[in-house]
């Protein structure tokens, strides 16, 4: 069974862990596809997304790390009519 090491949020190496462990850590948001991973026997660190690609059934392909809130872009929908009105007013 392959063993891996991964860099935590402070860039400290953790492990060894299995591929299943990394998949579970990704599912829980503790690591993501950009997390640096080292596979035993490899010559360099790579991103988790390259070492262990996501399965087609994985729900969240861009897992959000803990403590990070995703922005949705709703403000653009609110601001768009105001900007449109401003541009229209300046033209006429």
ABEGO torsion letter per residue (X at the ends): XBBBBBBBAAGBBBOBBBAAAAAAAAAAGABBAABBBBBBGBABBBBAAAABBBBAABABABBBBBGBBBBAGAAAAAAAAAAAAAAAAAAX
